[in-house]
């Protein structure tokens, strides 16, 4: 029903837009939720840096206070660093400042006092950027890396605290290392000054390896201990190179994931290129919305990373909840739209249905009455009114055309029929004159008689074609099948009739149709088919060329092929040549003899009336071929 089709069209459009809107909305919500999470993580990373810098500032401030203490300045003036009391006071300062080591350096950067066992001294710290700055009279602090040997000299147990076994971590870089022996350290140095004179340097630091206090404080400050399904919502990590040396990230067994390593894509960007990373990343065992910043030492080289991250799953679940609510509202509006579409389709369908029924009656040859336009909208009502007017106009015009066509076809049939007798008389007398049975002729008279014969043949062809056209237009083509031999009853007589024309053009006819090829078809109509096609082959073939006829059985039909050598048929004309009044153009010797343009049209109608088909093929400049089928005689099917 039209109403159903309209409703399906409306519903399909609404559903399509609903699906597209749903997908776009879901994608937008998903992206917006993740974007907001990334903004939050970026802010959390800034907060983490504030916490790290606060710790660094506290270390620097502690060393500056230590360098300014009178006891330290007095000891530096006399160089009395071997005094146990001075060593005790330096150790108290270290403990109060919560430092892992605290040293006194001479003005040339050599260690003269360490406050913790093994109390090693005599090594130079000039390679340290903070020491170099302090020797210039400036206090400074930075994050650096101490080797295992340096850690062992600074304090007992420091190297053991720094040591980490590296764990196989999904998505991490391939590495041949199995452990990390270095220590990431907050290092600071402050000058010991007296009256503008440098007396020495106070040097100390705090190891970040296993320093969980810092990362725990970052998480409390940023996330307040928030959890999601039993897991910490946010995490923080300090990396030495790509290894976690202090982290709140947990393994599956609940232990801190120290010794695990960052994913390759993050390491490539942050460690190798020195660029921050903000986005999704795989962290040990889960996906997080993360932010990583490079950590640089006092010389500006990247030595590690500071990380904060939020579990991605809560945001996915939150976004999914929003999406479900959004889709629920979309479905509600979709149902409302479908109801409206059904009402609109019903209103449009009824008058349109009446209009369609009237159109179908008109296409079936009936004259429909006026189509009522009640309950139609204004546009449909205007359409129905226009249709009614068009229907009336077309009916009147069709009646006039049918009357004219009837008169035309009757006149055409009458004239063609009446011309047969006088034309036959003219051809008989032309033949007698040409054979000199009515007396001798002069050369000029013989030429005139040949022209009369040629013109008469063309006139006979025209009469035959117009009579056939009249029968086709009046739907009077009704084959009467008989059994006949194609070779003896059709092709040989036609070969004799065309012999003179072919001889004049030095053409040869090759027939590959065996004796006993029987058809069950209308004999006269079949002769018409072969006469039209062979006549065209001679007319449009190349002088001196070959015309061939062949046949092969095909089911209950016989498939014939008639080919001639010549200029062929243009590819764009292969279908048009079977239409009425279509003439082939060319440059053969007889091309001046224009036909009626009806031969192939009549041929096609005769073949199709027998249940067969015809098609044309050609290679322009070389050949043209017509292939057609006619019913085989049942007795001959083997």
C-alpha positions as CSV (number, residue, x, y, z in Angstrom):
1,X,0.0,0.0,0.0
2,X,1.1,3.5,-0.7
3,X,0.6,4.5,2.9
4,X,2.9,1.7,4.0
5,X,5.5,2.8,1.4
6,X,5.3,6.4,2.5
7,X,5.5,5.4,6.2
8,X,8.5,3.2,5.4
9,X,10.2,6.1,3.6
10,X,9.5,8.6,6.4
11,X,10.5,6.0,9.0
12,X,13.6,5.1,7.2
13,X,14.7,8.7,6.9
14,X,13.9,9.4,10.6
15,X,15.6,6.2,11.7
16,X,18.7,7.1,9.5
17,X,18.9,10.6,11.1
18,X,18.3,9.1,14.5
19,X,21.1,6.6,14.0
20,X,23.5,9.2,12.7
21,X,22.5,11.6,15.5
22,X,23.0,8.8,18.0
23,X,26.4,7.9,16.7
24,X,27.5,11.5,16.5
25,X,26.2,12.3,19.9
26,X,27.7,9.2,21.5
27,X,31.1,10.0,19.8
28,X,30.9,13.6,21.0
29,X,30.0,12.6,24.5
30,X,32.8,10.0,24.6
31,X,35.3,12.5,23.3
32,X,34.1,15.3,25.5
33,X,34.4,13.1,28.6
34,X,37.9,12.0,27.7
35,X,38.9,15.6,26.9
36,X,37.7,16.8,30.3
37,X,39.6,14.0,31.9
38,X,42.8,15.0,30.0
39,X,42.3,18.6,31.1
40,X,42.0,17.5,34.7
41,X,45.1,15.3,34.4
42,X,47.1,18.2,33.0
43,X,46.1,20.3,35.9
44,X,46.9,17.4,38.3
45,X,50.4,17.2,36.7
46,X,50.9,20.9,37.4
47,X,49.9,20.3,41.0
48,X,52.3,17.4,41.2
49,X,55.1,19.7,40.0
50,X,54.2,22.2,42.7
51,X,54.6,19.4,45.3
52,X,57.9,18.4,43.8
53,X,59.2,21.9,43.7
54,X,58.0,22.4,47.3
55,X,60.1,19.5,48.4
56,X,63.1,20.8,46.4
57,X,62.7,24.3,47.9
58,X,62.6,22.8,51.4
59,X,65.9,20.9,50.7
60,X,67.4,24.1,49.3
61,X,66.2,26.1,52.2
62,X,67.5,23.6,54.7
63,X,71.0,23.7,53.2
64,X,71.0,27.5,53.1
65,X,70.1,27.6,56.8
66,X,72.8,25.0,57.5
67,X,75.4,27.1,55.6
68,X,74.4,30.2,57.6
69,X,74.7,28.6,61.0
70,X,77.5,30.2,63.1
71,X,78.9,26.8,64.1
72,X,79.3,25.8,60.5
73,X,80.8,29.2,59.5
74,X,83.1,29.1,62.5
75,X,84.3,25.6,61.6
76,X,84.8,26.6,58.0
77,X,86.9,29.6,59.1
78,X,89.3,27.3,60.9
79,X,88.9,24.3,58.7
80,X,88.2,22.2,61.8
81,X,86.1,19.5,60.1
82,X,87.7,16.7,62.1
83,X,86.1,17.9,65.3
84,X,83.5,15.2,66.4
85,X,81.3,18.0,67.7
86,X,81.1,19.6,64.3
87,X,80.3,16.3,62.7
88,X,77.6,15.6,65.3
89,X,76.0,19.0,64.6
90,X,76.0,18.4,60.8
91,X,74.3,15.1,61.4
92,X,71.6,16.8,63.5
93,X,71.0,19.3,60.7
94,X,70.7,16.4,58.2
95,X,68.2,14.5,60.4
96,X,66.1,17.7,61.0
97,X,66.0,18.5,57.3
98,X,65.1,14.8,56.6
99,X,68.0,14.5,54.1
100,X,69.6,11.2,53.1
101,X,73.1,12.7,53.1
102,X,74.8,16.0,54.0
103,X,78.4,16.9,53.1
104,X,80.8,19.8,53.6
105,X,83.0,20.7,50.6
106,X,86.1,22.8,50.5
107,X,86.3,26.0,48.3
108,X,87.8,23.8,45.6
109,X,84.9,21.3,45.6
110,X,86.5,18.5,47.5
111,X,84.5,16.7,50.2
112,X,86.0,17.4,53.6
113,X,83.2,16.0,55.8
114,X,80.3,13.5,55.5
115,X,77.9,13.3,58.3
116,X,77.0,9.6,57.8
117,X,79.0,6.4,57.6
118,X,81.2,5.4,55.9
119,X,82.4,9.1,56.4
120,X,84.3,9.0,53.1
121,X,86.0,12.2,52.1
122,X,88.5,13.5,49.6
123,X,86.5,13.0,46.4
124,X,85.6,16.0,44.2
125,X,82.0,17.0,43.5
126,X,82.9,19.6,40.8
127,X,81.0,17.6,38.3
128,X,77.8,18.5,40.1
129,X,75.9,21.5,38.7
130,X,74.6,22.5,42.2
131,X,78.2,22.5,43.5
132,X,79.5,24.6,40.7
133,X,76.7,27.2,41.3
134,X,77.5,27.2,45.1
135,X,81.2,27.8,44.4
136,X,80.0,30.9,42.5
137,X,78.2,32.0,45.6
138,X,74.7,30.9,44.6
139,X,72.4,28.3,46.3
140,X,70.6,25.9,43.9
141,X,68.6,22.8,43.8
142,X,67.9,20.2,41.0
143,X,67.0,16.6,40.4
144,X,70.0,14.5,39.5
145,X,71.2,11.0,39.2
146,X,73.9,9.4,41.4
147,X,75.8,6.3,40.5
148,X,76.0,3.3,42.8
149,X,79.6,4.3,43.7
150,X,78.5,7.8,44.6
151,X,75.6,6.5,46.7
152,X,77.9,4.1,48.6
153,X,80.2,7.0,49.4
154,X,77.4,9.2,50.6
155,X,75.8,6.9,53.1
156,X,75.6,3.3,54.1
157,X,72.5,1.5,52.8
158,X,71.7,4.2,50.2
159,X,72.8,2.1,47.3
160,X,70.6,-0.8,48.6
161,X,67.6,1.5,48.8
162,X,68.2,2.7,45.3
163,X,68.6,-0.8,43.8
164,X,65.6,-2.0,41.8
165,X,65.1,-5.2,39.8
166,X,63.5,-4.4,36.4
167,X,60.3,-6.3,35.7
168,X,58.9,-7.4,32.4
169,X,56.2,-4.9,31.6
170,X,53.6,-5.1,28.8
171,X,54.2,-2.6,26.0
172,X,57.6,-1.5,27.4
173,X,60.7,-1.1,25.3
174,X,62.9,-4.1,24.8
175,X,65.9,-3.9,27.2
176,X,68.9,-6.0,28.1
177,X,69.1,-4.5,31.6
178,X,67.8,-6.6,34.5
179,X,68.3,-4.0,37.3
180,X,68.6,-0.3,38.1
181,X,71.5,0.7,40.4
182,X,71.4,4.4,40.0
183,X,69.5,6.8,42.3
184,X,67.4,9.7,41.4
185,X,68.1,12.4,43.9
186,X,67.0,15.9,44.9
187,X,70.4,17.5,45.2
188,X,71.1,21.0,46.6
189,X,74.2,23.0,47.5
190,X,74.7,26.3,49.3
191,X,77.8,28.4,49.8
192,X,79.3,29.0,53.3
193,X,80.2,32.7,53.2
194,X,81.9,35.1,55.6
195,X,82.3,38.7,54.7
196,X,81.8,38.0,51.0
197,X,84.5,35.3,51.1
198,X,83.7,31.7,50.1
199,X,84.7,29.3,52.9
200,X,83.1,26.1,51.6
201,X,79.9,24.5,50.4
202,X,77.1,22.6,52.2
203,X,76.0,19.8,49.9
204,X,73.1,17.3,50.4
205,X,70.2,15.6,49.0
206,X,67.2,13.3,49.3
207,X,66.9,10.0,47.4
208,X,63.7,9.6,45.4
209,X,64.0,5.8,44.8
210,X,61.4,4.2,47.0
211,X,60.4,7.7,48.3
212,X,56.7,6.8,48.5
213,X,56.0,9.8,50.7
214,X,56.3,12.2,47.7
215,X,54.0,10.2,45.4
216,X,51.5,9.5,48.1
217,X,51.3,13.2,48.9
218,X,50.7,14.0,45.2
219,X,47.8,11.5,45.1
220,X,46.2,12.8,48.3
221,X,46.5,16.4,47.1
222,X,45.1,15.6,43.6
223,X,42.7,12.8,44.2
224,X,42.0,12.8,47.9
225,X,42.3,9.1,48.2
226,X,39.3,8.5,45.9
227,X,38.7,4.9,44.8
228,X,36.8,3.2,42.0
229,X,35.7,-0.4,42.5
230,X,38.4,-1.0,45.1
231,X,41.2,0.6,43.0
232,X,42.8,4.0,43.5
233,X,41.3,6.5,41.2
234,X,44.5,8.4,40.6
235,X,48.2,7.5,40.6
236,X,51.5,9.2,40.6
237,X,55.0,8.1,39.6
238,X,58.6,9.3,39.5
239,X,60.6,7.7,36.7
240,X,64.3,7.3,36.4
241,X,64.7,6.9,32.7
242,X,61.8,4.6,31.9
243,X,61.8,2.8,35.3
244,X,59.4,3.5,38.1
245,X,61.5,4.3,41.2
246,X,58.6,5.7,43.3
247,X,54.9,5.1,42.4
248,X,51.4,4.5,43.7
249,X,50.6,2.3,40.8
250,X,49.9,-1.3,42.0
251,X,50.6,-4.7,40.5
252,X,47.9,-7.3,40.4
253,X,49.2,-8.7,43.7
254,X,48.7,-5.3,45.3
255,X,52.4,-4.4,45.6
256,X,53.7,-1.1,44.3
257,X,54.9,-1.4,40.7
258,X,58.5,-0.2,41.4
259,X,60.9,-1.6,38.8
260,X,58.2,-1.8,36.1
261,X,58.7,0.3,33.0
262,X,56.7,2.8,31.0
263,X,55.2,1.9,27.6
264,X,57.3,2.4,24.5
265,X,55.2,5.1,22.9
266,X,55.5,7.3,26.0
267,X,59.2,6.7,26.4
268,X,59.8,7.6,22.7
269,X,58.0,10.9,23.1
270,X,59.0,12.0,26.6
271,X,62.5,10.6,27.1
272,X,63.8,10.7,23.5
273,X,62.2,13.9,22.3
274,X,61.8,15.7,25.6
275,X,58.1,16.5,24.9
276,X,55.2,16.1,27.4
277,X,52.6,13.4,26.9
278,X,48.9,13.9,27.6
279,X,46.5,11.2,26.6
280,X,45.6,7.6,27.0
281,X,48.4,5.2,28.0
282,X,48.7,1.6,29.2
283,X,50.1,1.7,32.8
284,X,51.3,-1.7,34.1
285,X,47.9,-3.5,33.8
286,X,45.2,-0.9,33.1
287,X,44.4,2.0,30.7
288,X,44.8,5.5,32.3
289,X,44.2,9.1,31.2
290,X,47.7,10.2,31.8
291,X,50.1,13.2,31.7
292,X,53.9,12.8,31.6
293,X,56.5,15.5,31.8
294,X,60.3,15.1,31.3
295,X,62.5,15.5,34.4
296,X,65.7,17.4,33.5
297,X,69.0,17.5,35.5
298,X,71.0,20.6,36.3
299,X,72.5,20.5,32.8
300,X,69.1,20.3,31.1
301,X,69.4,16.6,30.0
302,X,66.3,14.4,30.4
303,X,66.9,11.9,33.1
304,X,63.3,10.7,33.9
305,X,59.6,11.6,34.0
306,X,57.0,12.8,36.4
307,X,53.6,11.1,35.9
308,X,50.0,11.4,37.1
309,X,47.1,9.5,35.8
310,X,43.4,8.7,36.3
311,X,41.8,5.3,35.6
312,X,40.1,5.5,32.2
313,X,37.4,3.0,33.0
314,X,35.4,5.4,35.4
315,X,35.2,7.9,32.6
316,X,34.2,5.3,30.1
317,X,31.4,4.2,32.5
318,X,30.4,7.7,33.1
319,X,30.3,8.5,29.4
320,X,28.4,5.3,28.8
321,X,25.8,6.4,31.3
322,X,25.4,9.7,29.6
323,X,25.2,8.0,26.2
324,X,22.5,5.6,27.4
325,X,20.5,8.5,28.7
326,X,21.0,10.4,25.4
327,X,20.0,7.3,23.4
328,X,17.0,6.8,25.6
329,X,15.8,10.4,24.8
330,X,16.6,9.8,21.2
331,X,14.5,6.7,21.1
332,X,11.6,8.6,22.7
333,X,11.8,11.3,20.1
334,X,12.2,8.7,17.4
335,X,8.9,7.0,18.4
336,X,7.2,10.4,18.5
337,X,8.6,11.1,15.0
338,X,7.3,7.7,13.8
339,X,3.8,8.4,15.1
340,X,3.9,11.8,13.3
341,X,5.2,10.1,10.1
342,X,2.4,7.6,10.2
343,X,-0.3,10.3,10.5
344,X,1.3,12.3,7.7
345,X,1.7,9.2,5.5
346,X,-2.0,8.3,6.0
347,X,-3.1,11.8,5.1
348,X,-0.9,11.9,1.9
349,X,-1.6,8.2,0.9
350,X,-5.3,8.2,0.4
351,X,-5.5,10.9,-2.3
352,X,-2.2,9.8,-3.8
353,X,-3.6,6.2,-3.9
354,X,-6.6,7.4,-5.9
355,X,-4.3,9.2,-8.2
356,X,-2.1,6.1,-8.7
357,X,-5.2,4.0,-9.5
358,X,-6.3,6.5,-12.1
359,X,-2.8,6.6,-13.6
360,X,-2.8,2.7,-13.8
361,X,-6.1,2.7,-15.6
362,X,-4.8,5.3,-18.0
363,X,-1.7,3.3,-18.7
364,X,-3.9,0.3,-19.4
365,X,-5.7,2.1,-22.1
366,X,-8.8,3.0,-20.0
367,X,-10.1,6.5,-19.6
368,X,-10.3,7.3,-15.8
369,X,-12.9,9.5,-14.5
370,X,-12.1,12.7,-12.5
371,X,-10.1,11.9,-9.3
372,X,-11.7,13.4,-6.2
373,X,-9.4,15.6,-4.1
374,X,-11.2,15.7,-0.7
375,X,-9.0,15.2,2.4
376,X,-5.9,16.1,0.4
377,X,-3.5,18.8,1.3
378,X,-3.3,21.9,-0.9
379,X,-0.3,20.7,-2.9
380,X,-1.8,17.2,-3.5
381,X,-5.1,18.8,-4.4
382,X,-3.4,21.0,-7.0
383,X,-1.6,17.9,-8.3
384,X,-5.0,16.0,-8.6
385,X,-6.6,18.9,-10.4
386,X,-3.6,19.1,-12.9
387,X,-3.9,15.3,-13.4
388,X,-7.6,15.5,-14.1
389,X,-7.0,18.3,-16.6
390,X,-4.1,16.4,-18.2
391,X,-6.2,13.2,-18.4
392,X,-9.0,15.0,-20.2
393,X,-6.6,16.6,-22.6
394,X,-4.7,13.4,-23.3
395,X,-7.9,11.4,-23.9
396,X,-9.1,14.0,-26.5
397,X,-5.7,14.0,-28.2
398,X,-5.4,10.2,-28.2
399,X,-8.8,10.0,-29.9
400,X,-7.7,12.4,-32.6
401,X,-4.4,10.6,-33.1
402,X,-6.0,7.2,-33.2
403,X,-8.4,8.4,-35.9
404,X,-5.6,10.0,-37.9
405,X,-3.4,6.9,-37.6
406,X,-6.3,4.6,-38.6
407,X,-6.9,6.8,-41.7
408,X,-3.1,6.9,-42.4
409,X,-2.6,3.1,-42.1
410,X,-5.8,2.4,-44.2
411,X,-4.6,4.8,-46.8
412,X,-1.1,3.4,-46.8
413,X,-2.4,-0.2,-47.0
414,X,-4.8,0.7,-49.8
415,X,-2.3,2.6,-51.8
416,X,0.4,0.0,-51.4
417,X,-2.0,-2.8,-52.4
418,X,-3.3,-0.9,-55.4
419,X,0.3,-0.2,-56.6
420,X,1.1,-3.9,-56.8
421,X,-0.7,-4.5,-60.1
422,X,0.5,-1.5,-62.1
423,X,4.1,-2.1,-60.8
424,X,3.9,-5.8,-61.9
425,X,2.7,-4.7,-65.3
426,X,5.6,-2.2,-65.7
427,X,8.1,-4.9,-64.6
428,X,6.7,-7.4,-67.1
429,X,6.8,-5.0,-70.0
430,X,10.3,-3.8,-69.0
431,X,11.4,-7.5,-69.0
432,X,9.9,-8.1,-72.4
433,X,11.5,-5.0,-73.8
434,X,14.9,-5.9,-72.2
435,X,14.7,-9.4,-73.8
436,X,13.9,-7.7,-77.2
437,X,10.7,-9.8,-77.5
438,X,8.8,-6.7,-78.7
439,X,11.5,-5.7,-81.2
440,X,15.0,-4.4,-81.4
441,X,16.1,-1.5,-79.2
442,X,18.7,1.2,-79.6
443,X,21.4,1.6,-77.1
444,X,19.7,4.6,-75.5
445,X,16.4,2.6,-75.2
446,X,18.2,-0.3,-73.5
447,X,19.7,2.1,-71.0
448,X,16.3,3.5,-70.3
449,X,14.8,0.1,-69.9
450,X,17.5,-0.9,-67.3
451,X,16.6,2.3,-65.4
452,X,12.9,1.4,-65.5
453,X,13.7,-2.1,-64.2
454,X,15.9,-0.7,-61.4
455,X,13.3,1.8,-60.4
456,X,10.6,-0.8,-60.5
457,X,12.5,-3.1,-58.1
458,X,12.9,-0.3,-55.7
459,X,9.2,0.5,-56.0
460,X,8.3,-3.2,-55.3
461,X,10.5,-3.1,-52.2
462,X,8.8,0.0,-51.0
463,X,5.4,-1.5,-51.6
464,X,6.3,-4.6,-49.8
465,X,7.8,-2.8,-46.8
466,X,4.8,-0.4,-46.5
467,X,2.4,-3.3,-46.6
468,X,4.4,-5.0,-43.9
469,X,4.5,-1.8,-41.9
470,X,0.8,-1.5,-42.1
471,X,0.3,-5.0,-40.8
472,X,2.8,-4.4,-37.9
473,X,1.2,-1.1,-36.9
474,X,-2.3,-2.8,-37.0
475,X,-0.9,-5.8,-35.0
476,X,-1.7,-8.1,-37.8
477,X,1.6,-10.1,-37.8
478,X,0.4,-13.6,-37.1
479,X,2.9,-16.2,-38.4
480,X,1.4,-19.4,-39.9
481,X,4.2,-22.1,-39.3
482,X,4.9,-24.6,-42.1
483,X,7.8,-26.9,-42.6
484,X,10.2,-25.9,-45.3
485,X,13.9,-26.3,-46.3
486,X,15.8,-23.1,-45.9
487,X,18.4,-23.8,-48.5
488,X,16.2,-25.0,-51.4
489,X,13.2,-22.9,-50.7
490,X,14.7,-19.6,-49.5
491,X,18.4,-19.2,-50.0
492,X,18.8,-20.6,-53.5
493,X,16.0,-18.5,-55.0
494,X,17.4,-15.4,-53.3
495,X,20.8,-16.2,-54.6
496,X,19.4,-16.3,-58.1
497,X,17.5,-13.0,-57.6
498,X,20.6,-11.3,-56.2
499,X,23.0,-12.8,-58.7
500,X,22.9,-9.9,-61.1
501,X,23.6,-7.3,-58.5
502,X,26.4,-9.3,-56.9
503,X,28.0,-10.0,-60.3
504,X,27.8,-6.3,-61.1
505,X,29.8,-5.6,-57.9
506,X,32.0,-8.7,-58.3
507,X,30.8,-10.0,-54.9
508,X,30.5,-13.7,-54.0
509,X,28.0,-15.5,-51.8
510,X,29.1,-18.3,-49.5
511,X,26.4,-20.5,-48.0
512,X,27.2,-22.8,-45.1
513,X,23.6,-24.1,-44.7
514,X,23.3,-27.8,-45.4
515,X,20.5,-29.3,-47.4
516,X,17.7,-30.5,-45.1
517,X,17.9,-27.5,-42.7
518,X,14.1,-27.3,-41.9
519,X,12.3,-24.5,-40.1
520,X,8.9,-24.5,-38.6
521,X,8.0,-20.9,-39.4
522,X,5.9,-18.8,-41.7
523,X,7.6,-19.3,-45.1
524,X,6.7,-16.0,-46.6
525,X,7.8,-14.0,-43.5
526,X,11.0,-16.0,-43.3
527,X,11.8,-15.2,-47.0
528,X,11.2,-11.6,-46.1
529,X,13.8,-11.8,-43.3
530,X,16.5,-13.4,-45.4
531,X,15.7,-11.1,-48.4
532,X,16.0,-8.0,-46.2
533,X,19.3,-9.1,-44.6
534,X,20.9,-10.5,-47.7
535,X,19.8,-7.4,-49.7
536,X,21.4,-5.2,-47.1
537,X,24.6,-7.3,-47.1
538,X,24.9,-6.8,-50.9
539,X,23.8,-3.2,-50.8
540,X,26.3,-2.2,-48.0
541,X,29.0,-4.8,-48.7
542,X,32.4,-4.0,-50.2
543,X,32.7,-4.4,-53.9
544,X,34.6,-7.6,-54.6
545,X,33.9,-8.8,-51.0
546,X,32.2,-11.8,-49.6
547,X,28.7,-12.4,-48.2
548,X,28.3,-15.5,-46.1
549,X,25.4,-17.3,-44.5
550,X,25.8,-19.9,-41.8
551,X,23.6,-21.8,-39.3
552,X,23.9,-23.9,-36.2
553,X,21.2,-25.6,-34.0
554,X,20.5,-24.1,-30.6
555,X,17.9,-25.9,-28.5
556,X,14.6,-25.7,-30.4
557,X,15.9,-22.9,-32.6
558,X,18.2,-22.4,-35.6
559,X,20.8,-19.6,-35.2
560,X,21.7,-18.0,-38.5
561,X,24.5,-15.6,-39.2
562,X,24.7,-13.3,-42.2
563,X,28.0,-11.5,-42.6
564,X,29.3,-9.2,-45.2
565,X,32.7,-7.6,-45.7
566,X,32.5,-3.8,-45.8
567,X,32.6,-0.6,-43.9
568,X,30.6,-2.1,-41.0
569,X,28.2,-0.3,-38.7
570,X,29.3,2.4,-36.2
571,X,29.1,1.1,-32.6
572,X,26.6,3.8,-31.6
573,X,24.2,2.7,-34.4
574,X,24.0,-1.0,-33.6
575,X,20.8,-0.6,-31.6
576,X,19.3,2.3,-33.6
577,X,19.3,0.4,-36.9
578,X,16.3,-1.7,-35.8
579,X,14.1,1.4,-35.4
580,X,11.7,2.7,-38.0
581,X,13.0,4.8,-40.8
582,X,16.7,4.3,-39.9
583,X,19.0,4.2,-42.9
584,X,22.6,3.1,-42.9
585,X,25.0,5.6,-44.4
586,X,28.1,4.6,-46.3
587,X,30.1,4.9,-49.5
588,X,29.6,1.7,-51.4
589,X,28.9,1.7,-55.1
590,X,25.2,1.4,-54.6
591,X,24.9,3.7,-51.7
592,X,23.0,6.2,-53.7
593,X,20.0,3.8,-53.7
594,X,18.3,4.9,-50.5
595,X,15.9,2.4,-49.0
596,X,12.8,3.0,-47.0
597,X,14.5,2.6,-43.6
598,X,12.0,-0.1,-42.7
599,X,13.7,-3.3,-43.7
600,X,15.5,-4.1,-40.3
601,X,12.5,-2.8,-38.3
602,X,10.2,-5.3,-40.2
603,X,12.8,-8.0,-39.9
604,X,13.0,-7.6,-36.1
605,X,9.3,-7.7,-35.7
606,X,8.9,-10.8,-37.8
607,X,11.7,-12.7,-35.9
608,X,10.2,-11.7,-32.5
609,X,6.7,-12.8,-33.7
610,X,8.3,-16.2,-34.1
611,X,9.8,-16.2,-30.6
612,X,13.3,-15.5,-31.9
613,X,15.7,-12.6,-31.4
614,X,18.2,-10.7,-33.6
615,X,21.3,-8.7,-32.9
616,X,23.9,-6.9,-34.9
617,X,27.7,-6.9,-34.5
618,X,30.4,-5.1,-36.5
619,X,34.0,-4.2,-36.7
620,X,34.0,-0.9,-38.4
621,X,35.9,-0.8,-41.6
622,X,36.0,-4.6,-41.9
623,X,32.7,-6.4,-41.5
624,X,29.1,-6.4,-40.3
625,X,27.1,-9.4,-39.0
626,X,23.5,-10.1,-38.2
627,X,22.7,-13.0,-35.9
628,X,19.1,-14.2,-35.5
629,X,17.1,-17.2,-34.4
630,X,14.0,-18.9,-35.9
631,X,12.2,-22.1,-34.7
632,X,13.6,-25.4,-36.0
633,X,11.2,-28.0,-37.3
634,X,10.5,-30.5,-34.4
635,X,11.0,-33.5,-36.7
636,X,14.7,-32.4,-37.3
637,X,15.7,-32.2,-33.6
638,X,18.0,-35.1,-32.7
